[in-house]
Amino acid sequence: MWTADSASKRPSTRTTPAGSSEVPRSTMAERAPSSTTAEAFATSMGNAKAAYLERFLGTPHASVHGRIAQVWGEYEFLRDGKFSHCGVDTATLFKTPDGWKIAALAFTMETTGCKAR
């Protein structure tokens, strides 16, 4: 759905995690949301030394009304094959003549209360 190539075509797109990997996981819930450009997010993931895998825990929920859609789903994130965190991903999309485009991404990062853990 989202690629580094699409980030370069939409430089104003931002990702918004509700937490940051720069702080201890125990304080993430207390930290204010932060944001970054899609291009910077893609670069940081592309430069990572670890092998990452994010997978949905069930089928994401999608709501569509005309040219706008919202997708919401719970996920778990593995780093080098080991559980790192879980959370919720949400994306707002707009339909253009070229197809659906991501307008905004947001996600939570949690280490407790995860499904299948």
C-alpha positions in Angstrom: 0.0 0.0 0.0 2.7 2.5 1.0 6.2 2.6 -0.6 9.3 4.8 -0.3 8.6 5.7 -4.0 5.2 7.1 -3.1 6.8 9.1 -0.3 9.0 11.0 -2.7 6.0 11.9 -4.8 4.1 13.2 -1.8 6.7 15.1 0.3 4.0 16.7 2.5 2.8 13.3 3.7 3.6 12.7 7.4 3.6 9.6 9.6 2.5 10.0 13.2 3.5 7.4 15.8 2.0 7.6 19.2 5.4 7.1 20.9 9.0 6.9 19.8 11.7 4.2 19.7 14.0 6.9 21.2 12.5 6.5 24.7 12.2 3.5 26.9 9.1 1.4 26.1 7.7 1.9 29.6 7.3 5.7 29.0 5.8 5.6 25.5 2.2 5.9 26.7 3.2 9.1 28.5 4.9 10.7 25.6 3.1 13.1 23.3 2.6 12.0 19.7 5.4 12.9 17.2 5.5 13.1 13.5 7.9 12.8 10.6 7.8 13.1 6.9 7.0 10.0 4.9 10.4 10.3 3.1 12.3 10.4 6.4 10.3 7.4 7.7 11.1 5.4 4.6 14.7 6.3 4.8 15.0 5.3 8.4 13.3 1.9 7.8 15.5 1.4 4.6 18.7 2.1 6.6 17.8 -0.2 9.4 20.3 -3.0 10.2 17.7 -5.4 11.7 15.1 -7.5 9.7 11.6 -6.1 10.4 8.3 -7.7 9.9 4.9 -6.1 10.7 1.8 -8.2 10.4 -1.9 -7.6 11.0 -3.6 -9.7 13.7 -6.7 -10.4 11.8 -8.4 -8.6 9.0 -8.1 -4.8 9.1 -11.4 -2.8 9.2 -12.0 -0.5 6.2 -14.6 2.2 5.8 -15.2 3.8 2.4 -17.3 6.8 1.5 -16.9 8.0 -2.0 -13.3 9.1 -2.5 -12.2 8.8 1.1 -11.4 5.7 3.1 -10.1 4.8 6.5 -8.3 1.5 7.3 -7.7 0.5 10.9 -6.1 -2.7 12.2 -4.2 -4.3 15.1 -0.6 -5.4 14.3 2.4 -7.0 15.8 6.0 -6.0 15.0 8.9 -8.4 14.9 12.6 -7.3 14.9 15.0 -10.1 13.8 12.2 -12.6 14.3 11.5 -11.6 17.9 8.5 -9.8 19.2 9.2 -6.0 19.6 5.8 -4.4 20.1 2.1 -4.4 19.0 -0.4 -1.7 18.3 -2.9 -0.2 16.0 -2.2 1.1 12.5 -4.6 3.5 10.9 -4.5 5.1 7.4 -6.6 7.7 5.7 -6.7 7.4 1.9 -8.1 9.5 -0.9 -9.0 8.2 -4.4 -7.4 10.0 -7.2 -7.5 9.4 -11.0 -4.3 7.3 -10.4 -5.9 5.2 -7.7 -6.0 5.3 -3.9 -3.3 7.4 -2.2 -2.3 7.5 1.5 -3.0 10.9 3.0 -2.1 10.1 6.6 -0.7 7.3 8.7 -0.8 7.0 12.5 0.1 4.1 14.8 0.5 3.2 18.4 3.4 1.2 19.9 2.6 -1.0 22.9 4.4 -3.8 24.7 1.6 -5.1 26.9 -1.9 -6.2 26.2 -1.0 -7.6 22.8 -3.1 -10.3 21.2 -1.5 -13.8 21.0 1.1 -12.8 23.7 
